[in-house]
Amino acid sequence: MNASRMSRFSLSHAALLAVLAAAVLAIAACGDDGGDGGNGEAPGPIIVEPAAGDVGDGPNVVGAVPTLEGVPTVTPTPVRDATPTPTPPSRTTDEEGTGRLVDELSSDEFPRTSARVIECEFRNEPATAQQKIGKSFVVQGDVLDAGKDASGQPFVHFKAGAGRVTCFFEDITDAELLRFTPDGTNAIVGTIDAWDADNRVLTIRDCRVVLGF
């Protein structure tokens, strides 16, 4: 090997050694910036904490959902089937009804009429109408008033033009008597008792309330 080739070889090695030395210095400088905090110690291992949304199998597994201490656990309230409210019973009175159903009264034994018609018969045809005294009728009418007289006898006055038909009850409860409100329409069954032509009052006794007429 001649002198010129030796000289070129030495220069190449010197340049390579310079590059390697510069690289070593650069690596050492980079290590000082982040790992030891300037205390000269080698940096330790880097531990990556799992994010809140990662999914894992346990608290020590990377990706596990961390347990938050101090936060109360909300237990969902179970859904229960609603219990229906029972239908309230029909409003009733504490008294036994004493009325008669119209379907229980034979039309042959208890002819149907109205207060206005039967009063008119006694007024216009008294001789013929007298034959009806002592017989029973189902009488419907518009109430003039109702209540109890001085002796405590329950009664109802039905309108009959300028006259009236007065019915005295045999058996009636206070609740049933309240059904006979002025200008209301009601029906009774009773026996024709007397006719007062001067005052145009026909009296019916032993009356009972008639329902469904």
C-alpha positions as CSV (number, residue, x, y, z in Angstrom):
1,M,0.0,0.0,0.0
2,N,1.5,3.3,-1.1
3,A,1.6,6.5,1.0
4,S,-1.3,8.2,-0.7
5,R,-3.7,5.4,-0.2
6,M,-2.7,5.2,3.5
7,S,-3.3,8.8,3.9
8,R,-6.9,8.6,2.4
9,F,-7.7,5.5,4.7
10,S,-6.6,7.4,7.8
11,L,-8.7,10.4,6.9
12,S,-11.8,8.2,6.3
13,H,-11.4,6.5,9.7
14,A,-11.0,9.9,11.4
15,A,-14.2,11.2,9.8
16,L,-16.2,8.0,10.9
17,L,-14.9,8.3,14.4
18,A,-16.0,11.9,14.5
19,V,-19.5,11.1,13.4
20,L,-19.8,8.3,16.0
21,A,-18.7,10.6,18.7
22,A,-21.2,13.2,17.7
23,A,-24.0,10.6,17.7
24,V,-23.1,9.4,21.2
25,L,-23.1,13.0,22.5
26,A,-26.6,13.6,21.0
27,I,-28.1,10.4,22.5
28,A,-26.7,11.3,25.9
29,A,-28.2,14.8,25.7
30,C,-31.7,13.5,24.7
31,G,-31.6,11.1,27.7
32,D,-31.1,13.9,30.2
33,D,-34.2,15.9,29.0
34,G,-37.0,13.5,30.1
35,G,-36.0,10.6,32.3
36,D,-34.1,11.6,35.4
37,G,-35.4,15.1,36.0
38,G,-31.8,16.4,36.1
39,N,-30.6,14.1,39.0
40,G,-28.4,11.9,36.9
41,E,-30.4,8.7,37.5
42,A,-31.6,6.4,34.7
43,P,-35.3,6.9,33.8
44,G,-37.7,4.2,35.2
45,P,-40.4,2.3,33.3
46,I,-43.4,4.3,32.0
47,I,-46.8,3.1,33.3
48,V,-49.8,3.9,31.1
49,E,-53.0,4.4,33.2
50,P,-56.2,3.1,31.6
51,A,-58.6,5.6,30.3
52,A,-62.1,5.8,31.8
53,G,-63.8,4.4,28.8
54,D,-61.5,1.4,28.3
55,V,-62.9,-2.0,28.9
56,G,-61.1,-4.7,30.8
57,D,-61.5,-7.7,33.1
58,G,-60.5,-6.2,36.4
59,P,-59.1,-3.2,38.3
60,N,-55.5,-4.3,37.7
61,V,-55.8,-5.1,34.0
62,V,-54.9,-2.5,31.5
63,G,-58.2,-1.3,29.9
64,A,-60.4,-2.1,33.0
65,V,-63.0,0.5,34.1
66,P,-61.8,2.0,37.4
67,T,-64.0,1.8,40.4
68,L,-65.1,5.2,41.8
69,E,-65.1,5.2,45.6
70,G,-67.5,7.5,47.4
71,V,-70.1,7.5,44.6
72,P,-73.4,6.0,45.8
73,T,-74.7,3.1,43.8
74,V,-78.2,3.7,42.3
75,T,-80.4,0.6,42.4
76,P,-83.2,0.8,39.9
77,T,-86.7,0.6,41.3
78,P,-88.5,-2.5,40.1
79,V,-91.6,-1.9,38.0
80,R,-94.8,-3.2,39.6
81,D,-98.1,-4.0,38.1
82,A,-100.7,-1.3,38.9
83,T,-103.6,-2.5,41.1
84,P,-106.9,-1.3,39.6
85,T,-109.1,0.8,41.9
86,P,-112.2,-1.2,42.8
87,T,-115.5,0.3,41.5
88,P,-117.3,1.9,44.3
89,P,-120.8,0.5,45.1
90,S,-123.9,2.2,44.0
91,R,-125.1,4.9,46.3
92,T,-127.9,3.4,48.4
93,T,-129.9,4.4,51.5
94,D,-129.8,2.5,54.8
95,E,-133.6,2.1,54.6
96,E,-135.5,-0.8,53.1
97,G,-137.5,0.3,50.0
98,T,-141.3,0.0,50.3
99,G,-142.2,0.8,46.7
100,R,-143.9,-1.6,44.3
101,L,-142.7,-2.4,40.8
102,V,-145.3,-1.6,38.2
103,D,-144.6,-4.9,36.5
104,E,-145.8,-6.7,39.6
105,L,-149.2,-4.9,39.4
106,S,-151.7,-6.5,37.1
107,S,-153.4,-3.9,34.9
108,D,-156.7,-5.8,35.4
109,E,-156.6,-5.4,39.2
110,F,-154.7,-2.1,39.1
111,P,-155.9,0.0,36.1
112,R,-153.5,2.8,35.0
113,T,-154.6,6.4,35.0
114,S,-153.4,9.9,35.8
115,A,-154.3,12.4,38.5
116,R,-155.7,14.9,36.0
117,V,-157.8,12.3,34.2
118,I,-159.4,10.7,37.3
119,E,-160.1,14.1,38.9
120,C,-161.8,15.2,35.7
121,E,-164.0,12.0,35.7
122,F,-165.2,12.7,39.2
123,R,-165.9,16.3,38.4
124,N,-167.7,15.8,35.1
125,E,-169.3,12.4,35.7
126,P,-169.7,12.0,39.5
127,A,-172.4,9.3,39.3
128,T,-170.2,7.1,37.1
129,A,-167.0,7.9,38.9
130,Q,-168.5,7.1,42.3
131,Q,-168.3,3.4,41.2
132,K,-164.5,3.7,41.4
133,I,-164.5,4.4,45.2
134,G,-163.0,1.5,47.0
135,K,-161.1,0.2,44.0
136,S,-157.3,0.4,43.5
137,F,-155.5,2.3,40.7
138,V,-152.0,3.1,39.6
139,V,-152.0,6.9,39.4
140,Q,-149.3,9.0,37.8
141,G,-149.1,12.8,38.3
142,D,-147.1,15.9,38.6
143,V,-146.2,16.7,42.2
144,L,-147.6,19.8,43.8
145,D,-146.0,19.2,47.1
146,A,-145.3,16.3,49.5
147,G,-144.4,15.8,53.2
148,K,-146.1,14.8,56.4
149,D,-149.2,16.4,58.0
150,A,-149.7,17.5,61.6
151,S,-150.3,13.9,62.7
152,G,-147.1,12.7,61.0
153,Q,-149.0,11.0,58.1
154,P,-146.9,11.1,54.8
155,F,-148.8,12.5,51.8
156,V,-148.3,13.8,48.3
157,H,-150.5,16.2,46.4
158,F,-150.7,15.7,42.6
159,K,-151.8,18.6,40.3
160,A,-155.1,18.1,38.6
161,G,-156.0,21.4,36.8
162,A,-157.7,23.7,39.4
163,G,-158.1,20.6,41.7
164,R,-155.8,18.1,43.2
165,V,-155.4,14.4,44.1
166,T,-154.2,13.8,47.6
167,C,-152.5,10.4,48.4
168,F,-151.9,9.3,52.0
169,F,-149.1,6.6,52.2
170,E,-149.5,3.3,54.0
171,D,-145.8,2.6,54.1
172,I,-143.0,4.9,52.8
173,T,-139.5,5.7,54.0
174,D,-138.2,9.2,54.4
175,A,-135.8,8.6,51.5
176,E,-138.7,7.6,49.2
177,L,-140.8,10.5,50.3
178,L,-137.9,12.8,49.1
179,R,-138.4,11.5,45.6
180,F,-141.7,13.5,45.4
181,T,-140.2,16.9,44.6
182,P,-142.4,19.7,43.3
183,D,-143.0,19.6,39.6
184,G,-141.5,16.1,39.4
185,T,-143.5,13.3,37.9
186,N,-144.1,10.2,40.1
187,A,-146.6,7.3,40.4
188,I,-148.4,5.6,43.3
189,V,-150.8,2.7,43.7
190,G,-153.7,3.1,46.2
191,T,-157.4,2.9,46.8
192,I,-159.9,5.6,45.9
193,D,-161.3,6.9,49.2
194,A,-163.4,10.1,48.8
195,W,-164.3,12.9,46.4
196,D,-164.7,16.5,47.7
197,A,-166.6,18.2,44.9
198,D,-166.6,21.6,46.5
199,N,-162.9,21.8,46.8
200,R,-162.2,19.5,43.9
201,V,-160.0,17.1,46.0
202,L,-159.9,13.4,45.3
203,T,-158.4,11.4,48.2
204,I,-156.6,8.1,47.7
205,R,-155.5,6.0,50.8
206,D,-153.2,3.1,51.5
207,C,-150.8,4.4,48.8
208,R,-147.4,3.0,48.0
209,V,-144.7,4.2,45.7
210,V,-144.7,2.7,42.2
211,L,-141.4,2.3,40.4
212,G,-140.8,1.9,36.7
213,F,-144.1,3.5,35.5
